[in-house]
Amino acid sequence: MRLIVLGLLLVGTLWLIRQALRDRRRQGGGQGRAEGGAEAHLVPCAVCHTFIPRDGAITLKDGAETRHFCSERCASVFRDEH
């Protein structure tokens, strides 16, 4: 009897996990979404290559190019190297 109950709990848990993953996949995985559900434009940090929302990035002009940084530290490292 215990084995049947444990089996049912396991099957139920796996079903819930599967449903949660399916729902998340339908919603875009939660990645690249800004507050309010709008699509965020992600850009890589020019130093550590971490992807960050463009609106929250620290930016520096490098000639005609705009460089994006995830933190002041990465921006400082870039300034020191260039």
Helices and strands as residue ranges (DSSP letters): H 2-26, G 35-37, E 42-44, E 51-53, G 54-56, E 58-62, E 65-69, H 72-81
